[in-house]
Amino acid sequence: MGNVYLAEHATLPDIKCAIKVLHPELSANDGFVACCARRRAASHGSIMTTWCRSVIFTWQECYCVVQSFVSGETLSKVISKTREACRYLGAAADW
């Protein structure tokens, strides 16, 4: 999907944001960008803190999304662990 960077607020260093820079091919896909805009519009305070609602801007011809930073494992790592657990369960069921 793109690269994600951790950023600090310029004047409030305790506030962290995640900046997602979409790959150029996704930035050029109007449907994908529209989907990101719809997700941004649907977000609310229970998901993101009030000070950092999702913001979309362009940089070097790529769309960027700024959102609240949520610490923890990446989605790809969670999926990898889930797949590994499923393999072990499958092996145990075959035993």
C-alpha positions, 0 to 999 in steps of 0.5 A, a space after each residue: 500500500 505504501 510506507 508509514 512514517 512516525 512523526 511528532 507534532 511540531 510544537 507538541 512533541 508528545 503527540 505522535 502521528 502516522 504518515 502513510 505515503 501511498 505508492 504512486 500507482 495507488 495515488 494515480 488510482 482515482 477509485 482508491 483515493 476516493 475510498 481513502 477519502 470516504 474512510 476519512 469522512 467516516 472516521 470519528 473520535 472513538 477511533 481517532 483522537 480529536 486533535 488528529 483526524 485523518 488528513 489527506 494531502 499530496 507530496 511528490 505526486 503521491 497521496 499521504 494520509 496523516 492519522 493518529 499513531 497507534 502503537 503495537 504490531 503491524 497488520 502484516 505481522 498479526 496476519 503472519 502470526 495468525 497464519 502460523 497458528 492456523 498451520 499448527 492447528 491444522 497439523 494438530 488436527 491431522 495428528 
